[in-house]
Amino acid sequence: MSSSRPLSADQFRFVVQHTPLVSIDLLLVDPAGAVLVGLRNNEPARGSWFVPGGVIFKGERLAAAFGRILTAETGLSRAMSEAEHVGVFEHFYDTNRFTEPGYGTHYVVNTFRLALASRPEIAADDQHRAMKWMMPEEIIAAADVHPNTQAYFRPRSATPA
C-alpha cells in the first residue's frame, strides 16, 4: 500500500462533493454499558452528540485507520482485533464540513464496538466541545443525540436503508 495521508482542503472538498466517504465510527462501551459520545463542533452534525469516528485515508489499511481514529478522537490505543465489527451503515447529511451550500455529505460507515475494562477520562478536543458517557436507552431517547448515532442502538430493521 502507498503511504496514507490526509487530503488538502481543496482535494477533500472535491471528494465530499462527488463521492461517498468511507469512515469508521467507534462504539466505546464502559463496564456499566455506557457509550462515549462527543458534542460535535463541525458539520455535518454540528451541535449534536455523536460517537467518535473519522474518515479512512486512501492507502490506509482498516486496522491502521481504526487505531489512528481511536487515538485521535480519544487518546486511547487499542487494536482493531479487540473490537467487534457491528456492521456497515450509510449516513446522509444535507450539510458538509465546509458549510458551503449546494451539496451534502455521504458516508459509508464501518462501525466497531470496543468494550473497555474501565471508564477512561476523555477530554474534549478540536472536534468536540464536550465528551460524556450515556447509556444506550438515554442515547435513543435524547433529542440532542444525532439520529445516526441513535440508529446504532436500535434493531437494524428499525434503521433507514
Helices and strands as residue ranges (DSSP letters): H 9-18, E 21-29, E 35-40, E 49-50, E 53-55, H 62-74, G 80-82, E 84-93, E 105-115, E 128-134, H 136-141, H 147-150, G 151-153, G 156-158
